[in-house]
Amino acid sequence: MKIRVLGAGWFGCHLSAALIAAGHDVEIHESSGRIFNGASGNIPARLHLGAPHYPRSSATQRACQEHQAEFLKEYGHLTRSIPVNIYAVARDHSLIDFGTYQRILRDQVEFITLYDPAEFGLTFVEGGVMLGERHIVVDAARAHFAKILDGKIRFNTPIGEVDSKNYHFTIDCSFCANDSAGVDRYEPCLVVLLKGPTDKSVTIVDGPFPSLYVWNEDLGLSSLSSAKWTPFSKDCKTWGEAKALLDGLSAADVERQAQFMISDMAGFYPAIRDLYQVEDYRLSIRAMPLSGADSRLVEVVKVGERALRVRAGKIDAVVQAERIIKGMIAQ
Ligand SMILES: Cc1cc2nc3c(=O)[nH]c(=O)nc-3n(C[C@H](O)[C@H](O)[C@H](O)COP(=O)(O)OP(=O)(O)OC[C@H]3O[C@@H](n4cnc5c(N)ncnc54)[C@H](O)[C@@H]3O)c2cc1C
């Protein structure tokens, strides 16, 4: 079959490679000038274990657990372990208490409870655990797909009709840039890259809290994000609105938001001020699904006679999306 894939993020790249391997004639159209120009290239990229980050969504927990092994089988070489990976519950303003958090984790993941979080430099937390969660090395993943999809991607393509008669199927992997059906809102997001030690990650759950997460060990980079300060807005109803907001930001706006994040993190992990320096700012747009309960599941929907759209949740669901799409195009 002749298949067009829109978007060269994690979903577009993985699906293209899988469909080429299955014998299809695949054209990849990317509206920007490079692979992973959207969310996939500009995020913390943790390989979620489920419960630690999403204690309020059992559906997301199950999905993460199901997808973990198949993702690692295919892309394990693009991931790294983090020597000290701490998830801690804030003492104040948390949506969950530490006892409940541990109870939720207990059934699902292996973890070590920290006897004394202060030993790890943490303050104002009720308790913490250490986990074996891995992270995806974004630069390695970009290089991997650049190599295996070499010559197959058309960059800087105009944004045309999604449903086209010229292809048996078009698969829209634009992270819902082309249509807001099923999307609650588009969040224009900031992630800060910090230079410093890469042997430790600290994530404060569950509420408006920050997270310092190893990003690229070779470059000495960690990402800093925050449930409160990463989104510049939670009110954008279209991708265009979110893009216009990002385009209108001044360097001072971005820097101010980054400083809020750093201050928040310093409240829990004061060493951040001495050990890390801002290296870069990464902007992206997240399509948040309509579904409730903090859910982050992948969906594939038919959006025309010959058009399918992937609504991404987490990166680890790429193989699940492949399964669904192969089933849909075989019908
Ligand atoms: C702040 C933040 C933190 C996150 N943290 C994590 C995390 O730690 N772990 C995790 O698993 N997930 C995380 N996510 C979710 C993750 O980013 C997404 O699930 C995933 O990157 C989506 O990949 P994608 O390929 O669908 O979209 P994208 O990576 O956004 O790629 C879409 C591509 O489509 C292109 N495009 C747009 N319109 C068109 C068009 N009409 N024609 C052609 N090309 C087009 C864009 O230029 C872009 O390159 C996070 C998201 C955000 C925003």
The ligand as a Gaussian input file, in Angstrom:
#p B3LYP/6-31G(d) Opt

LIG

0 1
 C        6.335000      18.984000      28.495000
 C        6.082000      17.561000      28.049000
 C        6.628000      16.517000      28.767000
 C        6.428000      15.196000      28.353000
 N        7.068000      14.205000      29.007000
 C        7.000000      12.938000      28.550000
 C        7.798000      11.912000      29.114000
 O        8.599000      12.161000      30.028000
 N        7.664000      10.637000      28.628000
 C        6.803000      10.351000      27.605000
 O        6.721000       9.173000      27.223000
 N        6.042000      11.311000      27.033000
 C        6.125000      12.599000      27.463000
 N        5.390000      13.579000      26.863000
 C        4.485000      13.195000      25.767000
 C        5.274000      12.984000      24.466000
 O        5.978000      14.170000      24.165000
 C        4.357000      12.636000      23.323000
 O        3.586000      11.508000      23.625000
 C        5.136000      12.294000      22.039000
 O        6.320000      13.059000      21.910000
 C        4.246000      12.547000      20.859000
 O        4.964000      12.185000      19.709000
 P        4.342000      12.509000      18.285000
 O        5.231000      11.874000      17.295000
 O        2.902000      12.146000      18.268000
 O        4.365000      14.115000      18.208000
 P        5.568000      15.156000      18.012000
 O        6.832000      14.678000      18.580000
 O        5.035000      16.469000      18.485000
 O        5.769000      15.200000      16.451000
 C        4.807000      15.764000      15.586000
 C        5.542000      16.211000      14.328000
 O        4.561000      16.555000      13.342000
 C        4.997000      17.694000      12.632000
 N        3.793000      18.245000      12.005000
 C        2.786000      18.974000      12.538000
 N        1.814000      19.195000      11.632000
 C        2.195000      18.575000      10.484000
 C        1.616000      18.428000       9.190000
 N        0.420000      18.914000       8.885000
 N        2.304000      17.765000       8.252000
 C        3.505000      17.234000       8.520000
 N        4.104000      17.327000       9.741000
 C        3.447000      17.985000      10.709000
 C        5.681000      18.532000      13.695000
 O        6.611000      19.434000      13.133000
 C        6.382000      17.454000      14.520000
 O        7.691000      17.205000      14.061000
 C        5.594000      14.918000      27.239000
 C        5.036000      15.991000      26.506000
 C        5.301000      17.292000      26.888000
 C        4.783000      18.411000      26.050000

